[in-house]
Amino acid sequence: MVDMARNKRQLRSNLSRVRGLGSTREGVHHWWAQRMSAVALIPLSMWFVYSLITLTGADYQSFHAWASEFGNSVFLVLFIVTLFHHAQLGVTVVIEDYVHSEAIKMAMVLVVKYGTMLFAASSVFAVLKISLAG
């Protein structure tokens, strides 16, 4: 039993041992988070599209009144956060798969991560400003 564990350790490269990377370190969590955000987006997107259809032709005051309602503002915040998180996960996978330079890959992943956080935070702030302004 001890020999099998030693053999497995010997099969890994020195670099992978130093980094602590294995077959199940982060990939499963990333995959699972993307699937769960996609599932959450289904009813949220249906609600959002339905809301946009019902607001077709509405003036600013009607939209402001709609967005100020507690339930609508909560669903808008949930939709925004889930949408940007799902987008960040998806774009990160594309970058990791198709960008081969480690430096460029790291820079692009950081730009995507912090960019989506910035846009999500500013969107949530806008919804809260409308909602709390009354």
C-alpha positions in Angstrom: 0.0 0.0 0.0 2.8 2.4 0.9 4.7 1.4 -2.3 1.6 2.4 -4.5 1.5 5.9 -2.9 5.3 6.3 -3.4 4.9 5.3 -7.0 2.1 7.8 -7.6 4.3 10.6 -6.2 7.2 9.6 -8.4 5.0 9.8 -11.5 4.2 13.5 -10.9 6.7 16.0 -12.1 8.6 18.2 -9.7 6.8 21.3 -11.0 3.4 19.8 -10.4 4.4 18.8 -6.9 5.5 22.3 -6.1 2.4 23.9 -7.5 0.2 21.5 -5.8 -1.7 20.8 -9.0 -3.5 17.5 -9.4 -6.3 16.2 -11.5 -9.0 17.4 -9.2 -7.8 20.6 -7.6 -9.9 23.3 -9.3 -11.4 22.0 -12.5 -14.4 20.3 -10.9 -15.3 23.3 -8.8 -15.1 25.6 -11.9 -17.2 23.2 -14.0 -19.8 22.9 -11.2 -20.0 26.6 -10.6 -20.6 27.3 -14.3 -23.4 24.7 -14.5 -25.1 26.0 -11.3 -25.0 29.6 -12.6 -26.4 28.4 -15.9 -29.2 26.6 -14.1 -29.9 29.7 -12.0 -29.9 31.9 -15.1 -32.8 30.0 -16.7 -35.6 31.2 -14.5 -33.9 34.6 -14.0 -33.6 35.1 -17.7 -37.2 34.1 -18.2 -38.3 36.6 -15.6 -36.1 39.3 -17.1 -37.4 38.8 -20.7 -41.0 38.7 -19.4 -40.4 41.9 -17.5 -38.9 43.6 -20.6 -41.9 42.5 -22.7 -44.4 43.9 -20.2 -42.4 47.2 -20.0 -42.4 47.7 -23.8 -43.5 51.2 -24.5 -43.3 52.3 -20.9 -42.1 55.7 -20.0 -39.3 56.5 -17.5 -41.6 56.9 -14.5 -43.2 53.5 -15.1 -39.8 51.8 -15.4 -38.6 53.6 -12.3 -41.6 52.5 -10.4 -41.2 48.9 -11.6 -37.5 48.9 -10.7 -38.2 50.4 -7.3 -40.4 47.5 -6.3 -38.7 45.3 -3.7 -39.1 42.0 -5.6 -38.1 43.4 -8.9 -35.0 45.0 -7.5 -34.0 41.8 -5.7 -34.4 39.7 -8.9 -32.5 42.3 -10.9 -29.6 42.1 -8.5 -29.6 38.3 -8.6 -29.8 38.3 -12.4 -26.9 40.8 -12.7 -24.6 39.0 -10.2 -25.4 35.5 -11.7 -25.0 36.7 -15.3 -21.6 38.4 -14.7 -20.3 35.5 -12.7 -21.4 33.0 -15.4 -19.8 35.2 -18.1 -16.6 35.4 -16.1 -16.4 31.6 -15.7 -17.1 31.0 -19.4 -14.6 33.6 -20.7 -11.9 32.3 -18.3 -12.3 28.8 -19.7 -11.9 30.1 -23.3 -8.8 32.0 -22.3 -7.3 29.0 -20.5 -8.0 26.8 -23.5 -6.8 29.0 -26.3 -4.1 31.3 -24.9 -0.8 29.5 -24.7 1.5 32.2 -23.2 1.3 31.9 -19.4 1.9 35.7 -18.9 -0.7 36.8 -21.4 -3.1 34.1 -20.0 -2.7 35.3 -16.5 -3.1 39.0 -17.5 -6.2 38.2 -19.5 -7.8 36.2 -16.7 -7.2 39.0 -14.3 -8.6 41.6 -16.6 -11.7 39.5 -17.2 -12.2 38.7 -13.5 -11.8 42.3 -12.3 -13.6 43.8 -15.3 -16.7 41.6 -14.6 -16.5 42.5 -10.9 -16.4 46.2 -11.8 -19.3 46.0 -14.2 -21.4 43.9 -11.9 -20.8 46.2 -8.9 -21.7 49.3 -11.0 -24.8 47.6 -12.2 -25.9 46.5 -8.8 -25.1 50.0 -7.5 -27.4 51.5 -10.2 -30.2 49.1 -9.3 -29.8 49.9 -5.6 -29.8 53.6 -6.3 -33.0 53.4 -8.3 -34.6 51.1 -5.7 -33.6 53.0 -2.6 -34.3 56.5 -4.1 -37.9 55.5 -4.1 
